[in-house]
Amino acid sequence: MVGEIRDGETATIGVQAALTGHRVLSTVHTNDAAGAITRFLDMGIEPFLVSSVMLASIAQRLVRKVCPYCKKPSTPNPAALEFWQLQDDAGAEFSMGTGCFYCMDKGYKGRTGIYEILMIDEDVQNMILDKSTAQEITRAMVEKGKLSTLQEDATKKIYRGETSFDEAASAIMI
């Protein structure tokens, strides 16, 4: 475990450990999963090393969960539905908390994660070697159906009533 990779020296140590067969887990501050790749390149790690040692990159955000004790169905405004690409909202369980004793009148109790998981396959390795940008990698993997973005995962949690539109928006708007 490497607590956090912030500089080239720490990144080099992590890469060297991975090259010798160790599984290295660490955090890197980026906006999305593909951003970790370009962050390593920016820290001076050669593309061939990044493509050979990186197995996956996961972006995560925590969002508050709607309180189960005061949860009520809600009707979102059309602009929110459009932003979250939920034009067909049949079967959706949009909800909001009204506030109660259990959530201390906040309407939220607990947290859940929203995730973006990028598996480093041969396609991504080739893009790393070509020094593609994080946006290019993300776009290509979404088009191939190999990547679900933070916004898509947040949309699923909104649709199921686990969190609210506003809460999810505050987590993915950077």
C-alpha positions as CSV (number, residue, x, y, z in Angstrom):
1,M,0.0,0.0,0.0
2,V,1.2,3.4,-0.9
3,G,-0.9,6.1,0.9
4,E,-0.9,8.6,-1.9
5,I,1.2,9.1,-5.0
6,R,1.9,12.8,-5.4
7,D,5.3,13.1,-7.0
8,G,7.6,11.4,-9.4
9,E,9.7,9.8,-6.8
10,T,6.8,8.0,-5.1
11,A,5.4,7.0,-8.5
12,T,8.7,5.5,-9.5
13,I,8.9,3.5,-6.3
14,G,5.3,2.2,-6.9
15,V,6.2,1.3,-10.5
16,Q,9.4,-0.5,-9.5
17,A,7.4,-2.5,-6.9
18,A,4.8,-3.4,-9.5
19,L,7.5,-4.5,-12.0
20,T,8.9,-6.9,-9.4
21,G,5.6,-8.7,-9.0
22,H,4.1,-6.8,-6.1
23,R,0.4,-5.7,-6.2
24,V,0.5,-1.9,-5.5
25,L,-2.6,-0.1,-4.3
26,S,-2.6,3.6,-3.9
27,T,-4.5,6.8,-4.4
28,V,-3.8,9.5,-7.0
29,H,-5.9,12.7,-7.0
30,T,-7.6,13.1,-10.4
31,N,-11.0,13.9,-11.7
32,D,-11.7,10.6,-13.3
33,A,-10.3,7.1,-13.7
34,A,-8.4,7.9,-16.9
35,G,-6.9,10.9,-15.3
36,A,-4.6,8.6,-13.2
37,I,-2.9,7.5,-16.4
38,T,-2.0,11.0,-17.5
39,R,-1.1,12.0,-14.0
40,F,1.6,9.2,-14.0
41,L,2.8,10.4,-17.4
42,D,3.0,14.0,-16.0
43,M,5.1,12.7,-13.1
44,G,7.7,11.5,-15.6
45,I,6.8,7.8,-15.7
46,E,7.4,6.4,-19.2
47,P,4.3,5.3,-21.1
48,F,5.6,1.8,-21.7
49,L,5.9,1.4,-17.9
50,V,2.5,2.8,-17.1
51,S,0.9,0.5,-19.7
52,S,2.7,-2.5,-18.4
53,V,2.1,-2.1,-14.6
54,M,-1.3,-0.5,-14.4
55,L,-4.2,-3.0,-14.1
56,A,-7.1,-0.8,-13.3
57,S,-8.0,2.7,-12.2
58,I,-11.1,3.5,-10.1
59,A,-12.5,7.0,-9.5
60,Q,-14.9,7.3,-6.6
61,R,-17.1,10.0,-5.0
62,L,-19.2,9.7,-1.8
63,V,-22.7,10.9,-1.8
64,R,-25.2,11.2,1.0
65,K,-28.1,8.6,0.9
66,V,-31.7,9.7,1.2
67,C,-32.8,8.9,4.8
68,P,-34.9,5.7,4.8
69,Y,-37.0,6.8,7.7
70,C,-38.4,10.0,6.1
71,K,-37.9,9.1,2.4
72,K,-40.8,10.3,0.2
73,P,-41.3,10.1,-3.5
74,S,-40.4,13.2,-5.4
75,T,-41.1,14.6,-8.9
76,P,-38.0,16.0,-10.5
77,N,-38.2,19.0,-12.7
78,P,-37.8,18.5,-16.5
79,A,-34.3,20.2,-16.6
80,A,-32.9,17.7,-14.0
81,L,-34.3,14.8,-16.0
82,E,-32.7,16.1,-19.2
83,F,-29.4,16.7,-17.5
84,W,-29.3,13.2,-16.1
85,Q,-30.6,11.8,-19.4
86,L,-33.6,10.2,-17.7
87,Q,-36.3,11.1,-20.3
88,D,-37.8,7.6,-19.9
89,D,-38.4,7.6,-16.1
90,A,-40.9,4.8,-16.0
91,G,-40.1,2.6,-13.0
92,A,-37.9,5.2,-11.4
93,E,-38.1,5.7,-7.6
94,F,-37.0,9.3,-7.4
95,S,-37.0,10.3,-3.7
96,M,-36.1,12.9,-1.2
97,G,-35.8,13.0,2.6
98,T,-38.1,15.4,4.4
99,G,-36.1,15.4,7.6
100,C,-36.8,13.4,10.8
101,F,-35.4,12.5,14.2
102,Y,-33.1,9.8,12.7
103,C,-31.4,12.0,10.2
104,M,-31.5,15.1,12.5
105,D,-33.8,16.9,10.0
106,K,-31.2,16.7,7.2
107,G,-33.1,14.3,4.9
108,Y,-29.9,12.2,4.4
109,K,-28.6,9.3,6.5
110,G,-25.4,7.5,5.6
111,R,-23.3,7.6,2.4
112,T,-22.8,5.5,-0.7
113,G,-20.2,5.6,-3.4
114,I,-20.4,6.4,-7.0
115,Y,-17.7,4.8,-9.1
116,E,-16.0,4.8,-12.5
117,I,-13.8,1.7,-13.1
118,L,-11.4,1.6,-16.0
119,M,-9.8,-1.8,-16.7
120,I,-6.5,-1.5,-18.5
121,D,-6.9,-3.8,-21.4
122,E,-4.9,-3.9,-24.7
123,D,-6.9,-1.1,-26.2
124,V,-6.1,1.2,-23.2
125,Q,-2.4,0.1,-23.2
126,N,-2.1,1.1,-26.8
127,M,-3.7,4.5,-26.1
128,I,-1.2,5.0,-23.2
129,L,1.7,4.2,-25.5
130,D,0.2,6.7,-28.0
131,K,0.1,9.3,-25.2
132,S,-3.6,9.8,-25.6
133,T,-5.3,12.3,-23.2
134,A,-7.6,11.2,-20.4
135,Q,-10.5,12.6,-22.3
136,E,-9.6,10.5,-25.4
137,I,-9.2,7.3,-23.4
138,T,-12.6,7.9,-21.6
139,R,-14.4,8.7,-24.8
140,A,-13.0,5.6,-26.6
141,M,-13.8,3.3,-23.7
142,V,-17.4,4.7,-23.3
143,E,-18.0,4.3,-27.0
144,K,-16.8,0.7,-26.8
145,G,-19.1,0.0,-23.8
146,K,-16.1,-0.7,-21.6
147,L,-16.5,2.2,-19.2
148,S,-19.4,3.5,-17.1
149,T,-18.7,7.1,-16.0
150,L,-19.3,8.6,-12.6
151,Q,-22.3,10.4,-14.0
152,E,-23.8,7.1,-15.3
153,D,-23.3,5.4,-11.9
154,A,-24.8,8.5,-10.1
155,T,-27.8,8.3,-12.5
156,K,-28.4,4.7,-11.5
157,K,-28.4,5.7,-7.8
158,I,-30.8,8.6,-8.5
159,Y,-33.1,6.3,-10.5
160,R,-33.2,3.8,-7.6
161,G,-33.9,6.5,-5.1
162,E,-30.7,6.0,-3.2
163,T,-29.6,9.6,-3.5
164,S,-31.0,12.9,-4.8
165,F,-30.4,14.9,-8.0
166,D,-28.8,17.7,-6.0
167,E,-26.5,15.4,-4.0
168,A,-25.3,13.5,-7.0
169,A,-24.7,16.7,-8.9
170,S,-22.6,18.2,-6.1
171,A,-20.4,15.1,-6.2
172,I,-19.7,14.9,-10.0
173,M,-19.5,18.6,-10.8
174,I,-15.8,19.5,-10.5
